Structures are given as C-alpha cells and as structure tokens.
Amino acid sequence: MNLRRSLWSGVALLLLSAGLAIAPTAEEQAAAAPSIAGETIASGGFHTCAIQKDTTVKCWGYNFNGQLGDGTAGGSTGQSALTVHGFNNQGILTGATQITAGASHTCALLSDGTVACWGRNDSGQLGVGSAQYPYPTIVEGFSYGKYGSGNTLLGTLTGVVQVSAGTNSTCAVLADSTAACWGDGLLYQLGNPSNAIARSPKRVQSFDGIGNLTGVKQITAGFYQSCALLTDNTVACWGTNTYGGIGHPGLSQSAKPVRVVGTSG
C-alpha cells in the first residue's frame, strides 16, 4: 500500500468516526479495484479478452455481437472486464490456454485441444453453422478430409495446438502440422479451392492444390489473407494480394498457399 493510499485510509477512518463520509477519487477507486491477472491477451475490432491464471476468460469493450461472451449482445458495452460464460450460457468457461479476437468474434483454445468461439457468425467465423452465439460454442469438425477424397463428417474439431481469428474468419494449426480455416472465404483467405463461406473447418490445401498444407508451426489470419510459418522457417500465405498481403509479386490473389518471396528462415 503506498503512502497516499495509507493517508486516504486514515482520513477516511477519522471522517467516519465523526459521522462524516467522503467519496474517493477516481484514482483511488481504480487502485482499490481488483486487477486483471491476465496470462494471455488479445484485442479484436473494439474489444479485448484475457485469460486468467485460473484458465477462465475475461473480456471488455464493444459487445454488439456478443463478442464478450457473457451471454448478452445488442449494443451493450463492457466498461469493465466481464467473465466469459460457459457452454450453453451455463457457468463459467474454464480450461482456456490461448485467446484470439477477430473484428466481432472471439475464440479460445482449450486444454483438451478443442476450440470455443463466440460472437458474430454471419460469415461462419465461429465454425458452427450460422447462428450467433453470445457465449462459447465448440467449433465443429471437418465436413470433409483431403480434397477430392469424399466426405468425412466429424463432430468436433480436435487436436488443435494454435488458433488465430481474422476479421471474419478463423484459422488453426493441428497436431499433425496441417492447418484448417473457416468463415469468410470471399478472397480465398481460407486456403480453400472455393471462395464460398465455410461454416465448418476446411483444411488448407497444399502448394500444388492436391493434398493438404503440411509442416505448419504457426498461423495468423488477417483481413483477406492468412499466413503460416512453416517448419523450414519459410512463410506461406494465401488470399488477396491487392496490397501485397501474400508477399508474392505478380499475383492478384491465390487460393493455394504461395511462399512469401524473401523469407528463408
């Protein structure tokens, strides 16, 4: 406790004993408020979320689409940190190991290798159909495996080791070093042969478009492009190249990953 706070406490006690009261300043109120013991933090369009030491999540900021995850939406604003609710709006979300925030949605990697997302879902960025969720919901599994090999329906996306939310899309790295993306694919930022909205995860295709991209160590999703750091320490990107976002001269966009020119470890 600092000197000013000690003096304040002494004065307050004297005033109270005399039957008087004095309101603390905004600075004193802030100093007395519980702090956010954040372990990992991420900012989105107009909101921020942090994982606490107990693996719960707190969010604050704009909440029009339920991106704060406290079960509310519709223009409310979290002026102070709100605790993210659990699945089906019951209890509190626990087990978060990584947090990432998009323009109006938020996702958390959980300790069991699954991903929970909440907030806006008009482009499928939550990875679970088309409904908007102001509280966490588990990202669905693949609607198909390797390209051209038919449908393989899986209930829940598992084996995730890292997740990144873009503006209206989300991408993840899997334990087998492949990658998956879902959400808005308008300019091929999902790494998918189609530029349609993907409401469940789709594997990022390989450089030649035949199989899946492999050797992925880390992924990041942007506005209309996504990039992956590979095990050979090069970087591969896909999506629009309007402003050079995929780092490959001569291309306006690419649905397939291309190596960023000039990256070699």
ABEGO torsion letter per residue (X at the ends): XBAAAAAAAAAAAAAAAAGBBBBBBAAAAAAABBBBBBABBBBBAABBBBBBAAGBBBBBEBAAAGAAGAGBBGGBBBABBBBBBBBGGBEBBBGBABBBBBAABBBBBBAAGBBBBBEBAAAGAAGBEABBBABBBBBBBBABBBBGAEBBBBABBBGBABBBBBAABBBBBBAAGBBBBBEBAAAGAAGBABABBBABBBBBBBAAGABBBBGBABBBBBAABBBBBBAAGBBBBBEBAAAGAAGBBGBABBABBBBBBGBAX
